[in-house]
């Protein structure tokens, strides 16, 4: 960059930096001769190389403000939706409640008036100040010439008014420390069975089986069939059989034998690399495994190899299957997302779309047939893709702010979406972001659990009631329980 200073007697000097002190009235771009006028706040001077990062920080600050406003809106939406239940309330209903409940009802409604009196004046003043600030900022920034727009930037949609999906009240997950158990070995894969009564954990090459009762874990069995670390664990949907995938490139099907005991039923070989991702169909007759390729295994009298997808050029880190079990998406470190669909005629899986992304990512999740999410690697943004009804192709429509807090990340701990609670679990760096899906397709972070580092693994139970994790900071298996606010 070479820009000349326009100050009197400075016109032969090159601009060397920028003043970012909002209170400074002097020219923001400065040369050597301008420095004395900025001496009182030299800690507010930045270089050309750091200016772009500073601007990005301001954008994130505005997004944080927007998020807080949105959370306030969600709280009010919840209140209004609840109050509408009493919209046509009559005296007959009142007499049926009894004095104690009538007393509590009136106390609750009377607090709305107190809230309006105490908070509305402050809120109204803050809103007016915010609008004034925003108008002033836009006035100074807009219509600047020679700024080349980035066509890939997606304008956030979350300014639109929205209400919550049904059955999606604000929530939190509470940790009961007394129920945590020490686990020194890395616990890379963890899974609940269908009724949350059993937990399995991959601890290095071992698989530990626990009985789970209301957050308490009791060890009942240990297996050592794998020769290297266990990366994936998945319970069958209709039985307590489960499947494990390992760094040793093998898949093992484990059969329950009664009295909460399991044995190795069959081993599957075919991958030449670690098993990073694995899915089971709802009917328990299909295994989809992600490694150097994507392989499909079909159950007949025993499990048999069926098909391979070879379109990825790097290992497959994440897989997600839709409810109808006929659409699969995958991501790899090769900057490619695949959309793979089951063909009705020949019952073969084929790639129907290749999405080339601008940044790598470890995690993705099909929310429904028309929408999926994709978490960028080492970034505080999550992409949202929506199916275009005209082209029948997915395209990126939104970028959602999420917490990260680390300098690197690991590829395990898949994204999960719990439909009934509209809850997306999205591990990202040091944070496990628990996100709520809104009716307009937006996602907001309802709770972000921060750990000591990014070495975190875990799973949400199928009913969304329990979140189980292991992290390298605490070296504990921890269970958190869902609670509506």
Buried (B, 14 or more C-beta within 10 A) or exposed (E): EEEEBEBEEBEEBEBBBBBBBEEBEEBBBBBEEBBEBBEEEEEBBBEEEEBEEEEEEEEEEEBEEBBEBBBEBBEEBBEEEEEEEEEEEEEEEEEEEEEEEEEEBEEEEEEEEEEEEEEEEEEEEEEEEEEEEEEEEEEEEEEEEEEEEEEEEEEBBBEEEBBBBEEBBBBBBEBEEEBBBEBEBBBBBBBBBBEBEBBBBBBBBBBBBBBBEEBEBEEBBEBEBBEEBBBBBBBBBEEBBBBBBBBBBBBBBBBBEEEEEBEEBBEBEBBEBBBBBBBBBEEBBBBBBBBBBBBBBBBEEEBEEBBEBEBBEBBBBBBBBBEEBBBBBBBBBBBBBBBBBBEEEEEEBEBBBEBEBEEBBBBBBBBEEBBBBBBBBBBBBBBBBBBEEEEEEBEBBBBBBBBBBBEEBBBBBBBBBBBEBBBBBBBBBBBBBBBBBBEEBBBBBBBBBEBEBBBBBBBBBBBBBBBBBBBBEBBBBBBBBBEEE
